[in-house]
Amino acid sequence: MKHRIIPAIMSGGAGTRLWPLSTDDAPKQFHALASESTLFAETARRVRGELGGVSFLDPIVLCNERHGPAVRSALKEAGVAPGAVVFEPTARNTAAVAAVAAAVAAERDPEALVLLMAADHFVADTAAFHAALERGAPIARDRIVTLGVTPDRPATGYGYIKRGSPLADGVFAVEAFREKPDEATARSYLDEGGYYWNGGMFLSHPRTLLASFDASPDIRDTALQALAAAVRGGGEIHLGAVFSEAPALPFDIAVMEKTTRAAVAPCDIGWADIGSWDEIWRLSAKDAAGNALHGPVAALDSTGALLRAEGVKLCVAGVQDLIVVATRDAVIVLPRSRAQDVKILKEMAARL
Amino acid sequence: MKHRIIPAIMSGGAGTRLWPLSTDDAPKQFHALASESTLFAETARRVRGELGGVSFLDPIVLCNERHGPAVRSALKEAGVAPGAVVFEPTARNTAAVAAVAAAVAAERDPEALVLLMAADHFVADTAAFHAALERGAPIARDRIVTLGVTPDRPATGYGYIKRGSPLADGVFAVEAFREKPDEATARSYLDEGGYYWNGGMFLSHPRTLLASFDASPDIRDTALQALAAAVRGGGEIHLGAVFSEAPALPFDIAVMEKTTRAAVAPCDIGWADIGSWDEIWRLSAKDAAGNALHGPVAALDSTGALLRAEGVKLCVAGVQDLIVVATRDAVIVLPRSRAQDVKILKEMAARL
């Protein structure tokens, strides 16, 4: 028997460090960053059809009211019909969203599992991703199975999960969640082994998931009130205003770090939460000179550059390892080694 | 008695090397490049009122049909009323324009001198400029007096004039005109002395100027036919279509290099024919880190950069000696040392 899974695509990210392309009106999930498709469309394509022992039902999308058209457009790009689009009156982080997603999934199919996932993550190996879900599904009836990404470097930008005792083939209890470490600590995790990146993908049965809010019952209860008060129609669910009163906490902190039901399914799926232009350069296809080009761009005698233009022509000569992103609103220029400074540049731009 | 001078502002330049700011529709004279005023307005302000022994009459402007509004706007910016605006049906370089300018000047005041000058040149020292005109004016009745700019470096982008025997205090016959030299030759000119940059500013009586077209009578005759066939009204002179048949030659080559009436008035006026973004950086006011900033621009940890934005925000971090020019149509990024490559980038952009 196949495990039925309802994907819950959470489209709440802002992507400040990918400014000026990523903005409040068009955050990073609605842009083609590492390929020719938007991250949202790639996410939706990753969870459709029947694959191995799992069968995906139509996804639930959870997003900000103003991103409705962008969501419709990205779903159309992916060739995916949504099971429901849930609109949040304000962003309350992922814990409240997870509770809503579980309750909506339970309405649609009481026996299906729900898969919480971000709209803006990158996964290179879809087959390995599906295999991890297949391993995790039997355990996910009574646990919340996190996909634990095998680290390929001592990244300091991600949280880590330490695995505990085995629960099944390729699935473990969680010994501990670790916040983003400094580099020395991250190295020690890799040396020690048994640590995985927390990729923010959670598979569980809705009943199990909702029961796991014991440490944060107010978040769950407010979320369910907002769902009860929702305006529905045409496949859309507009949550009630009470949603804005839910505490704004990440699902990891409100639920996963406190529950006894946490499990981890290690996997090597080429996952990334694309957090900088330098990372996009790393993930992109490049020309013979190591330049990642996107849009109407011309490069002369340049190497190792990320050159991206939207709605404007970009022409560079004689630059090395430089990031240039040009839109009709703003242009940034900085070395790839300083990609984190984009956040500062965005603040400087706001004062211009 | 004061010498009356009718300035003839030739607004025909294209400024390809200052793309993407300078375009066919808005060439460089209509932009504020080295100050807060457009080059055209600065040119017009430089030749008005009574100064020392010279009195300027209202200028004649000679320009392309499509630049009429930009010319009116720049004249208004300068607070200058035009004596006449002459529209060329097509650009035929400066020789034909000079003939028209002389003929129009003669109509307005048969005794006045005419001063041919480009709309897009930079002059730092207006007083020295006026003094040179005052020295040249008595000679200019029967000669064409070129202002010869004292070189401050072995520039390879300008033509040179070698002075001959003295004609009056501070005015000399011309021994020879020299085309743009290579650097070794330019250095030898500076070592030898008596060489000046040809700044393209010519003072003469219209009768003398027109008589000097002996070697290129067809240019003069075609230009005068076009003026005879012109449509006039409201201070505008729209040259007849026959103007397009005039050979397209620079005044220097068609007239100055062949006439026996050439003279040169050496002067040190801080002149430049701004031909590159690197030169604009050189001429601009700079911040403490040596950056020349123009428009909504923010620079973090950057030095020696030319950063210019129009209609778009520009934010840079950690760059050195870089040129970044951003408009809503195009963005260029290149080292200052490669400023000449802008022409190539413009061609590359046309193919995007």
Interface residues (C-beta under 8 A of the other chain):
Chain A: P20 P296 V297 A298 L300 A309 V312 K313 L314 C315 V316 A317 G318 V319 L322 V324 A326 T327 R328 D329 A330 V331 I332 V333 L334 P335 S337 R338 D341 I344 L345 K346 M348 A349 R351 L352
Chain B: P20 P296 V297 A298 L300 A309 V312 K313 L314 C315 V316 A317 G318 V319 L322 V324 A326 T327 R328 D329 A330 V331 I332 V333 L334 P335 S337 R338 D341 I344 L345 K346 M348 A349 R351 L352
